[in-house]
Amino acid sequence: MFFQAVGRSRTALGTFVGQWRRYALNTASRRQLCSKPSVPAHTQRSAFKLPGYRPSEMDKRILVWSGRFKTKEQIPEQVSFEMIDAARNKVRVKACYVMIALTLIACLWMVILGKDAASRNDSLTTRNMEKKAQWREEAQRARAEAALAEKPQ
């Protein structure tokens, strides 16, 4: 009985794989959903719009920071998308380098602070124990004051 069930499941799996292959082969040859409509190149872009991009003030700063231009006055009215994209990528990489450097400096600073605290025998455990001892003393003082206030004199 077990072997019959396994045999039937293998047959069903083979049928499924065969049907899937036939479907994939038939649709791959047609490429109906993946094909782009054929539109002439001159109708894709409006005739009144100039190619390019008018950079904003932030884009102008990015172009100067990336080294494309020396000053903001040298930047033309229209700039290509590729130039803006390349400048943004360059500034993005520079920002990543700055963040990496700051992370390394912060790590070294934490190591120095940790070694300094270890030389003073200062740790989180001792700080917590001192804080809890202080809380216990304050609680005992509050209980003693409450007990004195309740006693009639």
C-alpha positions as CSV (number, residue, x, y, z in Angstrom):
1,M,0.0,0.0,0.0
2,F,2.8,2.4,0.9
3,F,4.6,1.6,-2.4
4,Q,1.5,2.3,-4.4
5,A,1.1,5.7,-2.8
6,V,4.8,6.6,-3.5
7,G,4.4,5.4,-7.1
8,R,1.3,7.5,-7.6
9,S,2.9,10.6,-6.1
10,R,5.9,10.1,-8.5
11,T,3.6,9.8,-11.4
12,A,1.7,12.9,-10.4
13,L,5.0,14.8,-10.0
14,G,6.2,13.7,-13.4
15,T,2.9,14.9,-15.0
16,F,3.2,18.2,-13.3
17,V,6.8,18.8,-14.4
18,G,5.9,17.7,-18.0
19,Q,3.0,20.1,-18.2
20,W,5.1,22.9,-16.7
21,R,7.9,22.4,-19.2
22,R,5.4,22.4,-22.2
23,Y,3.8,25.6,-20.9
24,A,7.2,27.3,-20.4
25,L,8.5,26.3,-23.8
26,N,5.3,27.5,-25.5
27,T,5.2,30.8,-23.8
28,A,8.9,31.5,-24.1
29,S,8.8,31.4,-27.8
30,R,5.9,33.9,-28.0
31,R,7.3,36.5,-25.5
32,Q,3.9,38.2,-25.4
33,L,4.2,39.8,-22.0
34,C,7.9,40.7,-22.2
35,S,8.0,42.4,-25.6
36,K,8.0,46.2,-25.8
37,P,5.6,47.9,-28.1
38,S,7.3,49.3,-31.2
39,V,7.1,53.1,-31.1
40,P,9.1,55.3,-33.3
41,A,11.9,57.2,-31.5
42,H,10.6,60.7,-32.5
43,T,7.2,60.2,-30.8
44,Q,8.7,59.1,-27.5
45,R,9.9,62.6,-26.4
46,S,8.0,65.8,-26.8
47,A,9.5,68.3,-29.2
48,F,9.1,71.3,-26.8
49,K,11.1,69.8,-23.9
50,L,14.9,70.2,-23.9
51,P,17.0,67.2,-23.0
52,G,18.8,67.6,-19.7
53,Y,18.1,68.7,-16.2
54,R,18.0,72.1,-14.5
55,P,20.0,71.5,-11.3
56,S,18.6,72.8,-8.0
57,E,20.8,74.5,-5.4
58,M,21.5,71.2,-3.7
59,D,22.5,69.6,-7.0
60,K,24.8,72.6,-7.6
61,R,26.5,72.0,-4.2
62,I,26.8,68.3,-5.0
63,L,28.4,69.1,-8.4
64,V,30.9,71.4,-6.6
65,W,31.6,68.9,-3.8
66,S,32.2,66.1,-6.3
67,G,34.8,68.2,-8.2
68,R,32.9,68.5,-11.5
69,F,33.0,72.3,-11.2
70,K,35.1,74.7,-9.2
71,T,32.3,77.2,-8.4
72,K,28.5,77.4,-8.6
73,E,28.8,80.1,-11.3
74,Q,30.5,77.7,-13.7
75,I,27.6,75.2,-13.7
76,P,25.5,75.6,-16.9
77,E,21.7,76.1,-16.9
78,Q,21.1,72.5,-18.2
79,V,23.1,69.5,-17.0
80,S,22.8,65.9,-18.2
81,F,21.2,63.4,-15.9
82,E,24.3,61.2,-16.1
83,M,26.5,64.1,-14.8
84,I,24.1,64.6,-11.8
85,D,23.9,60.9,-11.1
86,A,27.7,60.5,-11.3
87,A,28.2,63.5,-8.9
88,R,25.6,62.1,-6.5
89,N,27.3,58.7,-6.5
90,K,30.7,60.3,-5.9
91,V,29.4,62.3,-2.9
92,R,27.6,59.2,-1.6
93,V,30.8,57.3,-1.6
94,K,32.7,60.2,0.1
95,A,30.0,60.2,2.8
96,C,30.4,56.5,3.3
97,Y,34.1,56.9,3.8
98,V,33.5,59.6,6.4
99,M,31.0,57.4,8.2
100,I,33.6,54.5,8.2
101,A,36.3,56.8,9.6
102,L,34.0,58.1,12.3
103,T,33.0,54.5,13.2
104,L,36.6,53.5,13.6
105,I,37.4,56.6,15.7
106,A,34.4,55.9,17.9
107,C,35.5,52.2,18.3
108,L,39.1,53.3,19.3
109,W,37.6,55.9,21.7
110,M,35.5,53.2,23.4
111,V,38.5,50.9,23.7
112,I,40.5,53.6,25.4
113,L,37.6,54.5,27.8
114,G,37.1,50.8,28.6
115,K,40.8,50.3,29.4
116,D,40.8,53.4,31.6
117,A,37.7,52.1,33.5
118,A,39.3,48.7,33.9
119,S,42.4,50.3,35.4
120,R,40.2,52.1,38.0
121,N,38.4,48.8,38.7
122,D,35.2,50.5,37.5
123,S,32.6,48.2,35.9
124,L,28.9,48.1,35.3
125,T,28.6,45.5,38.0
126,T,30.2,47.6,40.7
127,R,28.2,50.7,39.6
128,N,24.9,48.7,39.9
129,M,25.9,47.3,43.3
130,E,26.7,50.8,44.6
131,K,23.5,52.2,43.2
132,K,21.4,49.4,44.8
133,A,23.2,49.8,48.2
134,Q,22.4,53.5,48.0
135,W,18.7,52.7,47.3
136,R,18.6,50.3,50.2
137,E,20.0,53.0,52.6
138,E,17.4,55.5,51.4
139,A,14.6,53.0,51.8
140,Q,15.8,52.1,55.4
141,R,16.1,55.8,56.2
142,A,12.5,56.4,54.9
143,R,11.2,53.5,56.9
144,A,12.9,54.7,60.1
145,E,11.5,58.2,59.5
146,A,8.0,56.7,58.9
147,A,8.3,54.6,62.1
148,L,9.4,57.7,64.2
149,A,6.5,59.7,62.7
150,E,4.0,57.0,63.7
151,K,5.1,56.7,67.3
152,P,3.2,58.9,69.7
153,Q,5.4,61.0,71.9
